[in-house]
């Protein structure tokens, strides 16, 4: 029998699961705020993995992915340990805001400090109590409010293990992305913890395709790490399209945007992605693709200012594979929702 997993003041025995609340702060009205983590501690030893969401409080799709993951049947006979944190930034989540009350971005405050700002203290608690106690992690994000992302994995360059796990996750697109100062990815890397970053969907919105892709990808990674058996784990519909560069197409003028391409579409250099016109329809300016690739992100806001980022296009390494994959993405996006049993009306 394995030793219990200790988190805060709680002890989670092998073969059991429990939600543990770690004290973070007290609000001005004396309401306590906690960092809540659900621990599944398998009977057999194995990889210790964390799955986190809500580092940005308005990125709610990650919380839905964690909820579905914790209900997944393969987790009933698990080896190793899973620590799932559906909402890291409770302050932002409650206020439907990306930031904390002091307007700091939590993902620019790592590794944090126990004696620093509110953001620094939360970053330090999450890093020391959750992240550094694990071997590998998956951090779930979405686009900001008014934007939407095609499900994609972002990898730290030069890490072969992450590249392998990214391929197993099999999101529609896999991209290399440098770490940024103060980010969770950089802090985890410096602590020796391999971290996959999953981007999908839109801020303050649920997205069925993003949710299904996220849950399936996490389960495939867990199976690869021998944490769960392969039975019941969704198979990848095809290989991920690997991209090393991407570009934003920006508004040539201010006005009203009519989009002609959606996320997942394959576009060629010189192709028109959208049109910006003035409210009278007297002047129009085309938004033209500067590169050939896949639309991995897009603005959903019709009112734009000159210079606003409108379309995010990633450049695939293999164009032929990317064109074929784009057709598969279209089928996935048009597929009907797959509801939980208790959600069927």
N, C-alpha and C positions, 0 to 999 in steps of 0.2 A: 504494500500500500504506500502511495506517495505521501510525502509530507504535505500538510495543508498549505494553501496559498494565503499569505498574510497581506491584507490591504487595509491601511489605517489601523483601526482597532478591531477589525473583523478578521476571523479565521474561516476560510472556506475549505472544507474537507474534500479530499479526493473523491470524485464521483458525484459531487454536488454542485449546485449553482446558487448564486446569491447576488442581490444588488447591494452595493456598498456606497454609502454617502460620505464623501470627504469634505469637511468644512472648508469653505473658501473665505466668506466674509459675512458681514451683517449689514443689511440695508439701513438707510437713514430712519426708517420706521420700525427698526428692530427685527425685521424679517430675516431669518438666516438664509444664506445661499450656499449650496453644496455642489461639488463635482461628483456626479453619480456615475458609477461604473458597474456593469453586470459581469460577474466573473463566472465562467464555466471551467471548473477544474477537473479535468479528466482523471479517470482511475489510473491510466497508464502514462508514463512519462513521454515527453515529446516537446515540440516547438511551443514557445510562449509567444503569442501574437496579440497585438491590440488592433482594434478597428475604432477609429474616432470620426466624429462628425461635429458640425456646428462650431468649429474654431471661429468662423464668421457667423454671427448670430442669425443672419437672414438666409443662410444656406440650409434650408430645411429638408431638402431631398435626402441628405445623408442620414437624418434621424429616421426617415421612413425605411431606408435601406437597412439600417441597424435593426429596426423593429422586425422586419421580415426575416433578416438573418437569424435572429434569436429564436424564431419559430420554426426554422428549417429542420426537417427530420434528421438529416445526417449528423446533426450536432448531438443527438441523443446518445451516441456511442463514440465519444471523442477522446483522442489522446492529446496530451499536452494541455495547454491552458489558453483560453480566449478571454481577453478583457475588452469589453465593448463599451464605449462611451458615446452615446447618441448626441449629447449636447455638451460641448466643452465650454462654450461661452454662454452661460445661462443669462447673463445680463443682456447681451445683444438679442438672444432668442426671445426673451420676454418682451423686449421693446421693438421687436421686428427690425433690428438694426444690425448692420455689419460689425459695428464697433462696440467698445465698452462705454460705460457712462462718461469716462474722461476723454472720449473720442480717439482712443488709441486702437490701432489694429493689432489684435493679439498675435497674428502671424508675422509681426515684425518686432516682437518683444521677447523672443526666446534667446538664450536659455532662462531669462528672467532672474529674479532675486527675491529672497524671502523678506527683504526689508525695503523693496522698491515700491513702485506705483501699484495700483490695483491690477493692471495688466501684467506687470512684471511678477507679481505674487502668484497670479493664476497660472502664468506660463511656467514658473518654477515648480509649482505644485504638480501640474500635469506632467511635466518632464521627469521629475524625480520619482513620483509615485506610480506613474503608468509607463511612460515611454522607455525609460532606461532599464526597466525590469523585464523587458521583452526582447525577443530575438529579431522580430520583424513586425512591421506595422503597415496598415493601409489607412490613409487619411482621405476622407470624403469631402469634396467641395462641389460648388456649382458656380455658374456665372453670376454676376451681380444682377440686381433688380433691373428689368428692362432688357436683359440680354439672355441668350440661351446658348448652351454648349452641346455639341455632339459628344456622347460618352467617349472619354479618352483617358489614357494613362500617361502620366508624365514621369519620366525617369531621370535620376541623376546621372549624367554622363560618366562613362568609365567604370561602371559597376556591373560586371557580368552576371552576378546573381540577380540583381534587379531586372536586368534585361530578360533573363530566363523567366522570372516570375511575371513580368509584364506580358510576355508571350503567352503564358499559361492563362492569365487573366482574360486575354483575348477581347479587350474592348475594340470597338471599330477602328480606333486610331491609337497608336502609341508614339509618343514624342519624347525626345530628349530635351531637358529643360534645366538650365543652370540653377543652382540654389542661390537664394538671396539672403543677405545679411538679416539676422533676426527671425528667419523663418523656422518653422518646425522641422522641415526637411533638413536644413543645415545643422540644426542642433542634434537631431537624431543621428545624422551621418557622423558628426564629431563624437557622438557617444557610442558609435559602433553598431547602431541599429539600422537595418535596411528598411527604407520606407517607400512604398508606392503611393503616389498621389493620384486620386481618381477625380476627374472633373466631368460633370454632366448636369444638364438641365439649367434651370433659371432660379434666381433668388425668390424666396417666398412663394414658390410654386412646386407642386408635385408633378412628376413627369413619369408616366408608366414605363416608357422605354428605358429611361435612365435608371429607374428603380430595379427593373428586371435585370438589366445589364450589370448593375453593381452587385446585386446579390449573387447572381450566377458566377461572376468573376471572382468574388471572394471565396465562394465554395470551391471553385477550381484551384485556387491558390492553396487553400487548406488541404485539399486532396493531394496536391503536389508535395506538400510538406508532411504528408502522412499523418495529419491530424484527424482526418475523417476518411472513411472508405469512399471509393468512387461511385458506389451505387447511389442513385438518387441525385447525383450532381449533374446539372445540365451540361451537355456537350457544346463546345464552341461551334458556331455556325460557319466559321471560316477564320483564317489567320488575320491578325491585326495588321493594319497598314502602317508601316513604320515611316516616320517622318522626322527629319532633323532640323528643318527650318519652317518658319511660318511668317506671314505678313498680314497686316491689317489694311483694308481698303477703307479710306476715309471719305467723308462727305465733301464734295467739291464746292458746295455752297450750302447756306442754310435754307430750310424750307420743309416740305412734307415729303417723306420717303415712301416710295412704293417698291417693295422688295420683289424681285423676280426669281431669286434662288433661296432655297432653304438649307438648313444644316444637313450635311451628308451628301450634298450634290457635288458632282465632279464638274469643275469648270476649267476652261482653257484661257490662257492669257489673251486679253483683248475682248473677252466676252462681257456683255453687260449684266451686272448683278442686280442693279436697281436704278431707280430714277428719282432725283430730287427736284421738286418743282415749287414755285412760289404759290401762295394760296389762291391766286387768280388764274393759274395755269398758263401764264404768259411766257414764263421762262422755265426751261427744263435743263437739267445737267445729269448726264449718265454717270453711274458709278461703275468703273471698268476694272476688271481683274488685272493686276500687274503681273501675276504668276499663274501657272497651271497647277491645279491641285484640288483638294477637298475642302469644302466649307465646314470648318469645325466650330465656328462660333458666329453669331449674328445678333445685331440689335433688333429688338422687337418694338422699339419706340418709333412712331411715325413722324414725330416732330424732332428735327435735328438741327444742329448748328454746324457751320462750316468747320471742318476738321474733326468732327465726331467719328469715332471708330465704328464702322458699320458691318463689315464682313471680315472674318478671320479665316484665312486660307492657308492650309498646311501643304507643303510640297513633299509628296511621297518619293521615296527612293526608287520604287518600281511603279511606273505609270500604268502599265498594263494591268497589274494587280489592283491598283487603286480604282481604275474605271470599273472593273468587274465588281469590286467591293461596294462601290457607290450604289449599284443596282440592288445589292443585298440590304444596304442601309435603308433604302426607300421602302422595301418590303417590310422591314422591321418597324419603321416609323408608322406605317399604315396598319400594322397588325392590331387587332382588338385588344383591349386591356385584359390582363390575366388577374382576376380577383382572388383574394383569400376566400376560404369557404364561408367565413362569417360575414363577408361583405357582399355576397350575392343576394340581390333583392328579388 
